[in-house]
Amino acid sequence: MIYLNFSDLTEEAQNRLLENSKKDVERKFGNDIRKYVRENYTCFKTMVEEEALRNLYSYTFIFNI
């Protein structure tokens, strides 16, 4: 069995997965993040990016070789 992690992927694949993760985070947690941003005066885009990186570790990757 071969184990890969996110950093083993090409830059293009990493960017594609990160964009998918951002969309996933916004869909799942967008309202909660917006509420947190309003209360703590932070940047929505930055919060989504940070959560998207954390979200990547909850994915199960399947590769066809």
PDB file of N, H, CA, C and O in Angstrom:
ATOM      1  N   MET A   1       0.847  -1.171   0.000  1.00  0.00           N
ATOM      2  CA  MET A   1       0.000   0.000   0.000  1.00  0.00           C
ATOM      3  C   MET A   1       0.895   1.238   0.000  1.00  0.00           C
ATOM      4  O   MET A   1       1.934   1.262   0.659  1.00  0.00           O
ATOM      5  N   ILE A   2       0.493   2.234  -0.723  1.00  0.00           N
ATOM      6  H   ILE A   2      -0.351   2.214  -1.259  1.00  0.00           H
ATOM      7  CA  ILE A   2       1.236   3.486  -0.835  1.00  0.00           C
ATOM      8  C   ILE A   2       0.471   4.574  -0.074  1.00  0.00           C
ATOM      9  O   ILE A   2      -0.731   4.751  -0.271  1.00  0.00           O
ATOM     10  N   TYR A   3       1.167   5.285   0.777  1.00  0.00           N
ATOM     11  H   TYR A   3       2.144   5.142   0.937  1.00  0.00           H
ATOM     12  CA  TYR A   3       0.562   6.381   1.526  1.00  0.00           C
ATOM     13  C   TYR A   3       1.128   7.702   1.019  1.00  0.00           C
ATOM     14  O   TYR A   3       2.343   7.893   0.957  1.00  0.00           O
ATOM     15  N   LEU A   4       0.230   8.602   0.661  1.00  0.00           N
ATOM     16  H   LEU A   4      -0.757   8.447   0.712  1.00  0.00           H
ATOM     17  CA  LEU A   4       0.621   9.939   0.215  1.00  0.00           C
ATOM     18  C   LEU A   4      -0.024  10.957   1.142  1.00  0.00           C
ATOM     19  O   LEU A   4      -1.084  10.708   1.717  1.00  0.00           O
ATOM     20  N   ASN A   5       0.614  12.086   1.277  1.00  0.00           N
ATOM     21  H   ASN A   5       1.475  12.289   0.809  1.00  0.00           H
ATOM     22  CA  ASN A   5      -0.034  13.176   1.989  1.00  0.00           C
ATOM     23  C   ASN A   5      -0.164  14.370   1.037  1.00  0.00           C
ATOM     24  O   ASN A   5       0.293  14.327  -0.105  1.00  0.00           O
ATOM     25  N   PHE A   6      -0.783  15.406   1.525  1.00  0.00           N
ATOM     26  H   PHE A   6      -1.154  15.440   2.453  1.00  0.00           H
ATOM     27  CA  PHE A   6      -1.081  16.579   0.712  1.00  0.00           C
ATOM     28  C   PHE A   6       0.174  17.170   0.082  1.00  0.00           C
ATOM     29  O   PHE A   6       0.131  17.602  -1.070  1.00  0.00           O
ATOM     30  N   SER A   7       1.279  17.202   0.800  1.00  0.00           N
ATOM     31  H   SER A   7       1.314  16.851   1.735  1.00  0.00           H
ATOM     32  CA  SER A   7       2.498  17.824   0.283  1.00  0.00           C
ATOM     33  C   SER A   7       3.186  16.972  -0.791  1.00  0.00           C
ATOM     34  O   SER A   7       4.075  17.465  -1.485  1.00  0.00           O
ATOM     35  N   ASP A   8       2.789  15.704  -0.936  1.00  0.00           N
ATOM     36  H   ASP A   8       2.067  15.303  -0.371  1.00  0.00           H
ATOM     37  CA  ASP A   8       3.355  14.853  -1.974  1.00  0.00           C
ATOM     38  C   ASP A   8       2.715  15.102  -3.350  1.00  0.00           C
ATOM     39  O   ASP A   8       3.209  14.605  -4.362  1.00  0.00           O
ATOM     40  N   LEU A   9       1.649  15.849  -3.385  1.00  0.00           N
ATOM     41  H   LEU A   9       1.248  16.253  -2.563  1.00  0.00           H
ATOM     42  CA  LEU A   9       0.927  16.101  -4.630  1.00  0.00           C
ATOM     43  C   LEU A   9       1.536  17.264  -5.393  1.00  0.00           C
ATOM     44  O   LEU A   9       2.275  18.071  -4.830  1.00  0.00           O
ATOM     45  N   THR A  10       1.219  17.342  -6.685  1.00  0.00           N
ATOM     46  H   THR A  10       0.618  16.685  -7.142  1.00  0.00           H
ATOM     47  CA  THR A  10       1.698  18.460  -7.485  1.00  0.00           C
ATOM     48  C   THR A  10       1.050  19.753  -7.004  1.00  0.00           C
ATOM     49  O   THR A  10       0.018  19.731  -6.334  1.00  0.00           O
ATOM     50  N   GLU A  11       1.661  20.865  -7.351  1.00  0.00           N
ATOM     51  H   GLU A  11       2.499  20.883  -7.895  1.00  0.00           H
ATOM     52  CA  GLU A  11       1.119  22.166  -6.941  1.00  0.00           C
ATOM     53  C   GLU A  11      -0.284  22.370  -7.508  1.00  0.00           C
ATOM     54  O   GLU A  11      -1.161  22.908  -6.832  1.00  0.00           O
ATOM     55  N   GLU A  12      -0.488  21.943  -8.735  1.00  0.00           N
ATOM     56  H   GLU A  12       0.224  21.506  -9.284  1.00  0.00           H
ATOM     57  CA  GLU A  12      -1.806  22.067  -9.365  1.00  0.00           C
ATOM     58  C   GLU A  12      -2.854  21.265  -8.586  1.00  0.00           C
ATOM     59  O   GLU A  12      -3.954  21.759  -8.339  1.00  0.00           O
ATOM     60  N   ALA A  13      -2.520  20.049  -8.205  1.00  0.00           N
ATOM     61  H   ALA A  13      -1.626  19.648  -8.406  1.00  0.00           H
ATOM     62  CA  ALA A  13      -3.448  19.204  -7.446  1.00  0.00           C
ATOM     63  C   ALA A  13      -3.713  19.803  -6.069  1.00  0.00           C
ATOM     64  O   ALA A  13      -4.847  19.787  -5.590  1.00  0.00           O
ATOM     65  N   GLN A  14      -2.669  20.330  -5.433  1.00  0.00           N
ATOM     66  H   GLN A  14      -1.748  20.343  -5.823  1.00  0.00           H
ATOM     67  CA  GLN A  14      -2.841  20.962  -4.126  1.00  0.00           C
ATOM     68  C   GLN A  14      -3.787  22.149  -4.219  1.00  0.00           C
ATOM     69  O   GLN A  14      -4.679  22.298  -3.383  1.00  0.00           O
ATOM     70  N   ASN A  15      -3.603  22.995  -5.228  1.00  0.00           N
ATOM     71  H   ASN A  15      -2.879  22.874  -5.907  1.00  0.00           H
ATOM     72  CA  ASN A  15      -4.463  24.171  -5.403  1.00  0.00           C
ATOM     73  C   ASN A  15      -5.903  23.768  -5.665  1.00  0.00           C
ATOM     74  O   ASN A  15      -6.828  24.376  -5.127  1.00  0.00           O
ATOM     75  N   ARG A  16      -6.098  22.750  -6.486  1.00  0.00           N
ATOM     76  H   ARG A  16      -5.347  22.256  -6.923  1.00  0.00           H
ATOM     77  CA  ARG A  16      -7.451  22.282  -6.795  1.00  0.00           C
ATOM     78  C   ARG A  16      -8.135  21.748  -5.535  1.00  0.00           C
ATOM     79  O   ARG A  16      -9.298  22.062  -5.281  1.00  0.00           O
ATOM     80  N   LEU A  17      -7.424  20.950  -4.752  1.00  0.00           N
ATOM     81  H   LEU A  17      -6.479  20.695  -4.958  1.00  0.00           H
ATOM     82  CA  LEU A  17      -7.989  20.415  -3.515  1.00  0.00           C
ATOM     83  C   LEU A  17      -8.262  21.516  -2.498  1.00  0.00           C
ATOM     84  O   LEU A  17      -9.266  21.465  -1.787  1.00  0.00           O
ATOM     85  N   LEU A  18      -7.388  22.503  -2.420  1.00  0.00           N
ATOM     86  H   LEU A  18      -6.572  22.544  -2.997  1.00  0.00           H
ATOM     87  CA  LEU A  18      -7.585  23.615  -1.491  1.00  0.00           C
ATOM     88  C   LEU A  18      -8.817  24.429  -1.878  1.00  0.00           C
ATOM     89  O   LEU A  18      -9.591  24.823  -1.006  1.00  0.00           O
ATOM     90  N   GLU A  19      -9.008  24.686  -3.162  1.00  0.00           N
ATOM     91  H   GLU A  19      -8.379  24.366  -3.870  1.00  0.00           H
ATOM     92  CA  GLU A  19     -10.194  25.415  -3.618  1.00  0.00           C
ATOM     93  C   GLU A  19     -11.470  24.628  -3.308  1.00  0.00           C
ATOM     94  O   GLU A  19     -12.471  25.205  -2.881  1.00  0.00           O
ATOM     95  N   ASN A  20     -11.432  23.325  -3.522  1.00  0.00           N
ATOM     96  H   ASN A  20     -10.619  22.856  -3.869  1.00  0.00           H
ATOM     97  CA  ASN A  20     -12.590  22.490  -3.189  1.00  0.00           C
ATOM     98  C   ASN A  20     -12.865  22.524  -1.688  1.00  0.00           C
ATOM     99  O   ASN A  20     -14.018  22.571  -1.260  1.00  0.00           O
ATOM    100  N   SER A  21     -11.807  22.500  -0.901  1.00  0.00           N
ATOM    101  H   SER A  21     -10.870  22.462  -1.248  1.00  0.00           H
ATOM    102  CA  SER A  21     -11.946  22.543   0.545  1.00  0.00           C
ATOM    103  C   SER A  21     -12.537  23.885   0.993  1.00  0.00           C
ATOM    104  O   SER A  21     -13.376  23.920   1.894  1.00  0.00           O
ATOM    105  N   LYS A  22     -12.106  24.987   0.372  1.00  0.00           N
ATOM    106  H   LYS A  22     -11.425  24.959  -0.360  1.00  0.00           H
ATOM    107  CA  LYS A  22     -12.656  26.311   0.707  1.00  0.00           C
ATOM    108  C   LYS A  22     -14.161  26.346   0.442  1.00  0.00           C
ATOM    109  O   LYS A  22     -14.929  26.839   1.268  1.00  0.00           O
ATOM    110  N   LYS A  23     -14.577  25.824  -0.709  1.00  0.00           N
ATOM    111  H   LYS A  23     -13.953  25.424  -1.380  1.00  0.00           H
ATOM    112  CA  LYS A  23     -16.003  25.785  -1.041  1.00  0.00           C
ATOM    113  C   LYS A  23     -16.764  24.934  -0.039  1.00  0.00           C
ATOM    114  O   LYS A  23     -17.868  25.286   0.377  1.00  0.00           O
ATOM    115  N   ASP A  24     -16.170  23.817   0.343  1.00  0.00           N
ATOM    116  H   ASP A  24     -15.274  23.531   0.005  1.00  0.00           H
ATOM    117  CA  ASP A  24     -16.785  22.915   1.308  1.00  0.00           C
ATOM    118  C   ASP A  24     -16.948  23.604   2.664  1.00  0.00           C
ATOM    119  O   ASP A  24     -18.002  23.500   3.293  1.00  0.00           O
ATOM    120  N   VAL A  25     -15.911  24.302   3.111  1.00  0.00           N
ATOM    121  H   VAL A  25     -15.055  24.386   2.601  1.00  0.00           H
ATOM    122  CA  VAL A  25     -15.953  25.013   4.395  1.00  0.00           C
ATOM    123  C   VAL A  25     -17.001  26.116   4.357  1.00  0.00           C
ATOM    124  O   VAL A  25     -17.773  26.270   5.303  1.00  0.00           O
ATOM    125  N   GLU A  26     -17.036  26.882   3.273  1.00  0.00           N
ATOM    126  H   GLU A  26     -16.409  26.757   2.504  1.00  0.00           H
ATOM    127  CA  GLU A  26     -18.029  27.956   3.172  1.00  0.00           C
ATOM    128  C   GLU A  26     -19.443  27.394   3.175  1.00  0.00           C
ATOM    129  O   GLU A  26     -20.345  27.984   3.770  1.00  0.00           O
ATOM    130  N   ARG A  27     -19.641  26.265   2.519  1.00  0.00           N
ATOM    131  H   ARG A  27     -18.909  25.785   2.035  1.00  0.00           H
ATOM    132  CA  ARG A  27     -20.969  25.655   2.479  1.00  0.00           C
ATOM    133  C   ARG A  27     -21.377  25.132   3.856  1.00  0.00           C
ATOM    134  O   ARG A  27     -22.514  25.327   4.287  1.00  0.00           O
ATOM    135  N   LYS A  28     -20.452  24.473   4.538  1.00  0.00           N
ATOM    136  H   LYS A  28     -19.529  24.315   4.187  1.00  0.00           H
ATOM    137  CA  LYS A  28     -20.768  23.864   5.828  1.00  0.00           C
ATOM    138  C   LYS A  28     -20.785  24.867   6.974  1.00  0.00           C
ATOM    139  O   LYS A  28     -21.683  24.832   7.816  1.00  0.00           O
ATOM    140  N   PHE A  29     -19.799  25.763   7.014  1.00  0.00           N
ATOM    141  H   PHE A  29     -19.069  25.791   6.330  1.00  0.00           H
ATOM    142  CA  PHE A  29     -19.590  26.614   8.186  1.00  0.00           C
ATOM    143  C   PHE A  29     -19.633  28.105   7.892  1.00  0.00           C
ATOM    144  O   PHE A  29     -19.268  28.908   8.751  1.00  0.00           O
ATOM    145  N   GLY A  30     -20.066  28.492   6.707  1.00  0.00           N
ATOM    146  H   GLY A  30     -20.362  27.840   6.009  1.00  0.00           H
ATOM    147  CA  GLY A  30     -20.027  29.897   6.303  1.00  0.00           C
ATOM    148  C   GLY A  30     -20.724  30.832   7.261  1.00  0.00           C
ATOM    149  O   GLY A  30     -20.177  31.880   7.605  1.00  0.00           O
ATOM    150  N   ASN A  31     -21.923  30.479   7.702  1.00  0.00           N
ATOM    151  H   ASN A  31     -22.367  29.627   7.422  1.00  0.00           H
ATOM    152  CA  ASN A  31     -22.668  31.359   8.610  1.00  0.00           C
ATOM    153  C   ASN A  31     -21.979  31.475   9.964  1.00  0.00           C
ATOM    154  O   ASN A  31     -21.931  32.562  10.541  1.00  0.00           O
ATOM    155  N   ASP A  32     -21.448  30.374  10.476  1.00  0.00           N
ATOM    156  H   ASP A  32     -21.487  29.491  10.008  1.00  0.00           H
ATOM    157  CA  ASP A  32     -20.737  30.412  11.758  1.00  0.00           C
ATOM    158  C   ASP A  32     -19.466  31.244  11.662  1.00  0.00           C
ATOM    159  O   ASP A  32     -19.134  31.987  12.587  1.00  0.00           O
ATOM    160  N   ILE A  33     -18.752  31.121  10.543  1.00  0.00           N
ATOM    161  H   ILE A  33     -19.021  30.518   9.792  1.00  0.00           H
ATOM    162  CA  ILE A  33     -17.525  31.903  10.358  1.00  0.00           C
ATOM    163  C   ILE A  33     -17.863  33.386  10.251  1.00  0.00           C
ATOM    164  O   ILE A  33     -17.176  34.222  10.837  1.00  0.00           O
ATOM    165  N   ARG A  34     -18.915  33.716   9.509  1.00  0.00           N
ATOM    166  H   ARG A  34     -19.473  33.036   9.033  1.00  0.00           H
ATOM    167  CA  ARG A  34     -19.321  35.127   9.388  1.00  0.00           C
ATOM    168  C   ARG A  34     -19.662  35.716  10.764  1.00  0.00           C
ATOM    169  O   ARG A  34     -19.286  36.845  11.078  1.00  0.00           O
ATOM    170  N   LYS A  35     -20.372  34.941  11.566  1.00  0.00           N
ATOM    171  H   LYS A  35     -20.677  34.024  11.311  1.00  0.00           H
ATOM    172  CA  LYS A  35     -20.725  35.398  12.915  1.00  0.00           C
ATOM    173  C   LYS A  35     -19.458  35.635  13.738  1.00  0.00           C
ATOM    174  O   LYS A  35     -19.348  36.652  14.423  1.00  0.00           O
ATOM    175  N   TYR A  36     -18.508  34.708  13.677  1.00  0.00           N
ATOM    176  H   TYR A  36     -18.598  33.882  13.121  1.00  0.00           H
ATOM    177  CA  TYR A  36     -17.244  34.846  14.413  1.00  0.00           C
ATOM    178  C   TYR A  36     -16.477  36.076  13.938  1.00  0.00           C
ATOM    179  O   TYR A  36     -15.917  36.814  14.749  1.00  0.00           O
ATOM    180  N   VAL A  37     -16.450  36.295  12.630  1.00  0.00           N
ATOM    181  H   VAL A  37     -16.904  35.696  11.971  1.00  0.00           H
ATOM    182  CA  VAL A  37     -15.739  37.445  12.051  1.00  0.00           C
ATOM    183  C   VAL A  37     -16.345  38.754  12.555  1.00  0.00           C
ATOM    184  O   VAL A  37     -15.619  39.682  12.912  1.00  0.00           O
ATOM    185  N   ARG A  38     -17.668  38.824  12.581  1.00  0.00           N
ATOM    186  H   ARG A  38     -18.257  38.070  12.291  1.00  0.00           H
ATOM    187  CA  ARG A  38     -18.328  40.047  13.068  1.00  0.00           C
ATOM    188  C   ARG A  38     -17.999  40.314  14.539  1.00  0.00           C
ATOM    189  O   ARG A  38     -17.767  41.458  14.929  1.00  0.00           O
ATOM    190  N   GLU A  39     -17.980  39.263  15.344  1.00  0.00           N
ATOM    191  H   GLU A  39     -18.168  38.333  15.027  1.00  0.00           H
ATOM    192  CA  GLU A  39     -17.745  39.426  16.779  1.00  0.00           C
ATOM    193  C   GLU A  39     -16.284  39.721  17.106  1.00  0.00           C
ATOM    194  O   GLU A  39     -15.996  40.395  18.094  1.00  0.00           O
ATOM    195  N   ASN A  40     -15.362  39.223  16.285  1.00  0.00           N
ATOM    196  H   ASN A  40     -15.597  38.675  15.482  1.00  0.00           H
ATOM    197  CA  ASN A  40     -13.939  39.337  16.614  1.00  0.00           C
ATOM    198  C   ASN A  40     -13.159  40.209  15.643  1.00  0.00           C
ATOM    199  O   ASN A  40     -11.934  40.289  15.738  1.00  0.00           O
ATOM    200  N   TYR A  41     -13.837  40.857  14.720  1.00  0.00           N
ATOM    201  H   TYR A  41     -14.832  40.792  14.643  1.00  0.00           H
ATOM    202  CA  TYR A  41     -13.199  41.793  13.791  1.00  0.00           C
ATOM    203  C   TYR A  41     -12.012  41.172  13.051  1.00  0.00           C
ATOM    204  O   TYR A  41     -10.937  41.767  12.980  1.00  0.00           O
ATOM    205  N   THR A  42     -12.215  39.999  12.515  1.00  0.00           N
ATOM    206  H   THR A  42     -13.088  39.516  12.573  1.00  0.00           H
ATOM    207  CA  THR A  42     -11.177  39.341  11.723  1.00  0.00           C
ATOM    208  C   THR A  42     -11.609  39.308  10.261  1.00  0.00           C
ATOM    209  O   THR A  42     -12.689  39.789   9.917  1.00  0.00           O
ATOM    210  N   CYS A  43     -10.778  38.748   9.416  1.00  0.00           N
ATOM    211  H   CYS A  43      -9.901  38.357   9.695  1.00  0.00           H
ATOM    212  CA  CYS A  43     -11.028  38.710   7.974  1.00  0.00           C
ATOM    213  C   CYS A  43     -11.692  37.375   7.594  1.00  0.00           C
ATOM    214  O   CYS A  43     -11.188  36.306   7.938  1.00  0.00           O
ATOM    215  N   PHE A  44     -12.809  37.448   6.895  1.00  0.00           N
ATOM    216  H   PHE A  44     -13.219  38.317   6.616  1.00  0.00           H
ATOM    217  CA  PHE A  44     -13.543  36.246   6.493  1.00  0.00           C
ATOM    218  C   PHE A  44     -12.690  35.354   5.598  1.00  0.00           C
ATOM    219  O   PHE A  44     -12.637  34.139   5.789  1.00  0.00           O
ATOM    220  N   LYS A  45     -12.029  35.960   4.627  1.00  0.00           N
ATOM    221  H   LYS A  45     -12.072  36.946   4.471  1.00  0.00           H
ATOM    222  CA  LYS A  45     -11.221  35.187   3.674  1.00  0.00           C
ATOM    223  C   LYS A  45     -10.111  34.418   4.393  1.00  0.00           C
ATOM    224  O   LYS A  45      -9.871  33.247   4.099  1.00  0.00           O
ATOM    225  N   THR A  46      -9.446  35.072   5.323  1.00  0.00           N
ATOM    226  H   THR A  46      -9.641  36.023   5.562  1.00  0.00           H
ATOM    227  CA  THR A  46      -8.376  34.428   6.085  1.00  0.00           C
ATOM    228  C   THR A  46      -8.917  33.271   6.914  1.00  0.00           C
ATOM    229  O   THR A  46      -8.305  32.205   6.971  1.00  0.00           O
ATOM    230  N   MET A  47     -10.051  33.477   7.548  1.00  0.00           N
ATOM    231  H   MET A  47     -10.548  34.344   7.501  1.00  0.00           H
ATOM    232  CA  MET A  47     -10.646  32.420   8.367  1.00  0.00           C
ATOM    233  C   MET A  47     -11.022  31.214   7.514  1.00  0.00           C
ATOM    234  O   MET A  47     -10.805  30.073   7.923  1.00  0.00           O
ATOM    235  N   VAL A  48     -11.580  31.458   6.335  1.00  0.00           N
ATOM    236  H   VAL A  48     -11.756  32.385   6.003  1.00  0.00           H
ATOM    237  CA  VAL A  48     -11.962  30.358   5.449  1.00  0.00           C
ATOM    238  C   VAL A  48     -10.721  29.598   4.994  1.00  0.00           C
ATOM    239  O   VAL A  48     -10.733  28.368   4.949  1.00  0.00           O
ATOM    240  N   GLU A  49      -9.651  30.313   4.658  1.00  0.00           N
ATOM    241  H   GLU A  49      -9.641  31.312   4.694  1.00  0.00           H
ATOM    242  CA  GLU A  49      -8.417  29.656   4.227  1.00  0.00           C
ATOM    243  C   GLU A  49      -7.833  28.783   5.334  1.00  0.00           C
ATOM    244  O   GLU A  49      -7.390  27.665   5.073  1.00  0.00           O
ATOM    245  N   GLU A  50      -7.830  29.285   6.564  1.00  0.00           N
ATOM    246  H   GLU A  50      -8.190  30.193   6.776  1.00  0.00           H
ATOM    247  CA  GLU A  50      -7.308  28.506   7.681  1.00  0.00           C
ATOM    248  C   GLU A  50      -8.148  27.260   7.930  1.00  0.00           C
ATOM    249  O   GLU A  50      -7.614  26.173   8.153  1.00  0.00           O
ATOM    250  N   GLU A  51      -9.459  27.425   7.889  1.00  0.00           N
ATOM    251  H   GLU A  51      -9.893  28.308   7.708  1.00  0.00           H
ATOM    252  CA  GLU A  51     -10.346  26.281   8.106  1.00  0.00           C
ATOM    253  C   GLU A  51     -10.259  25.291   6.947  1.00  0.00           C
ATOM    254  O   GLU A  51     -10.391  24.085   7.155  1.00  0.00           O
ATOM    255  N   ALA A  52     -10.039  25.784   5.740  1.00  0.00           N
ATOM    256  H   ALA A  52      -9.931  26.763   5.571  1.00  0.00           H
ATOM    257  CA  ALA A  52      -9.908  24.906   4.572  1.00  0.00           C
ATOM    258  C   ALA A  52      -8.676  24.026   4.703  1.00  0.00           C
ATOM    259  O   ALA A  52      -8.717  22.849   4.347  1.00  0.00           O
ATOM    260  N   LEU A  53      -7.582  24.582   5.211  1.00  0.00           N
ATOM    261  H   LEU A  53      -7.549  25.539   5.501  1.00  0.00           H
ATOM    262  CA  LEU A  53      -6.372  23.781   5.432  1.00  0.00           C
ATOM    263  C   LEU A  53      -6.620  22.699   6.476  1.00  0.00           C
ATOM    264  O   LEU A  53      -6.183  21.561   6.310  1.00  0.00           O
ATOM    265  N   ARG A  54      -7.316  23.049   7.543  1.00  0.00           N
ATOM    266  H   ARG A  54      -7.672  23.974   7.677  1.00  0.00           H
ATOM    267  CA  ARG A  54      -7.644  22.051   8.565  1.00  0.00           C
ATOM    268  C   ARG A  54      -8.597  21.000   7.989  1.00  0.00           C
ATOM    269  O   ARG A  54      -8.490  19.813   8.293  1.00  0.00           O
ATOM    270  N   ASN A  55      -9.509  21.452   7.169  1.00  0.00           N
ATOM    271  H   ASN A  55      -9.596  22.417   6.921  1.00  0.00           H
ATOM    272  CA  ASN A  55     -10.513  20.568   6.579  1.00  0.00           C
ATOM    273  C   ASN A  55      -9.881  19.512   5.668  1.00  0.00           C
ATOM    274  O   ASN A  55     -10.410  18.407   5.549  1.00  0.00           O
ATOM    275  N   LEU A  56      -8.768  19.836   5.032  1.00  0.00           N
ATOM    276  H   LEU A  56      -8.338  20.733   5.129  1.00  0.00           H
ATOM    277  CA  LEU A  56      -8.098  18.878   4.144  1.00  0.00           C
ATOM    278  C   LEU A  56      -7.727  17.592   4.870  1.00  0.00           C
ATOM    279  O   LEU A  56      -7.731  16.517   4.272  1.00  0.00           O
ATOM    280  N   TYR A  57      -7.409  17.696   6.144  1.00  0.00           N
ATOM    281  H   TYR A  57      -7.405  18.570   6.631  1.00  0.00           H
ATOM    282  CA  TYR A  57      -7.003  16.515   6.902  1.00  0.00           C
ATOM    283  C   TYR A  57      -8.182  15.613   7.247  1.00  0.00           C
ATOM    284  O   TYR A  57      -7.977  14.499   7.729  1.00  0.00           O
ATOM    285  N   SER A  58      -9.405  16.066   7.012  1.00  0.00           N
ATOM    286  H   SER A  58      -9.571  16.971   6.620  1.00  0.00           H
ATOM    287  CA  SER A  58     -10.576  15.207   7.251  1.00  0.00           C
ATOM    288  C   SER A  58     -10.972  14.457   5.978  1.00  0.00           C
ATOM    289  O   SER A  58     -11.851  13.597   6.024  1.00  0.00           O
ATOM    290  N   TYR A  59     -10.349  14.763   4.860  1.00  0.00           N
ATOM    291  H   TYR A  59      -9.635  15.462   4.823  1.00  0.00           H
ATOM    292  CA  TYR A  59     -10.665  14.092   3.603  1.00  0.00           C
ATOM    293  C   TYR A  59      -9.977  12.735   3.510  1.00  0.00           C
ATOM    294  O   TYR A  59      -8.898  12.529   4.065  1.00  0.00           O
ATOM    295  N   THR A  60     -10.615  11.826   2.808  1.00  0.00           N
ATOM    296  H   THR A  60     -11.492  11.993   2.357  1.00  0.00           H
ATOM    297  CA  THR A  60     -10.010  10.557   2.465  1.00  0.00           C
ATOM    298  C   THR A  60      -9.725  10.627   0.962  1.00  0.00           C
ATOM    299  O   THR A  60     -10.643  10.775   0.155  1.00  0.00           O
ATOM    300  N   PHE A  61      -8.459  10.519   0.602  1.00  0.00           N
ATOM    301  H   PHE A  61      -7.714  10.399   1.258  1.00  0.00           H
ATOM    302  CA  PHE A  61      -8.069  10.648  -0.791  1.00  0.00           C
ATOM    303  C   PHE A  61      -7.992   9.257  -1.438  1.00  0.00           C
ATOM    304  O   PHE A  61      -7.457   8.313  -0.857  1.00  0.00           O
ATOM    305  N   ILE A  62      -8.530   9.162  -2.631  1.00  0.00           N
ATOM    306  H   ILE A  62      -8.964   9.930  -3.103  1.00  0.00           H
ATOM    307  CA  ILE A  62      -8.467   7.933  -3.411  1.00  0.00           C
ATOM    308  C   ILE A  62      -7.825   8.274  -4.754  1.00  0.00           C
ATOM    309  O   ILE A  62      -8.265   9.189  -5.450  1.00  0.00           O
ATOM    310  N   PHE A  63      -6.792   7.534  -5.105  1.00  0.00           N
ATOM    311  H   PHE A  63      -6.435   6.791  -4.540  1.00  0.00           H
ATOM    312  CA  PHE A  63      -6.072   7.808  -6.336  1.00  0.00           C
ATOM    313  C   PHE A  63      -6.181   6.602  -7.262  1.00  0.00           C
ATOM    314  O   PHE A  63      -6.077   5.455  -6.828  1.00  0.00           O
ATOM    315  N   ASN A  64      -6.388   6.879  -8.522  1.00  0.00           N
ATOM    316  H   ASN A  64      -6.473   7.811  -8.875  1.00  0.00           H
ATOM    317  CA  ASN A  64      -6.329   5.838  -9.555  1.00  0.00           C
ATOM    318  C   ASN A  64      -4.963   5.905 -10.193  1.00  0.00           C
ATOM    319  O   ASN A  64      -4.555   6.944 -10.714  1.00  0.00           O
ATOM    320  N   ILE A  65      -4.264   4.798 -10.150  1.00  0.00           N
ATOM    321  H   ILE A  65      -4.595   3.955  -9.727  1.00  0.00           H
ATOM    322  CA  ILE A  65      -2.903   4.767 -10.709  1.00  0.00           C
ATOM    323  C   ILE A  65      -2.881   3.848 -11.905  1.00  0.00           C
ATOM    324  O   ILE A  65      -1.835   3.673 -12.529  1.00  0.00           O
TER     325      ILE A  65
END
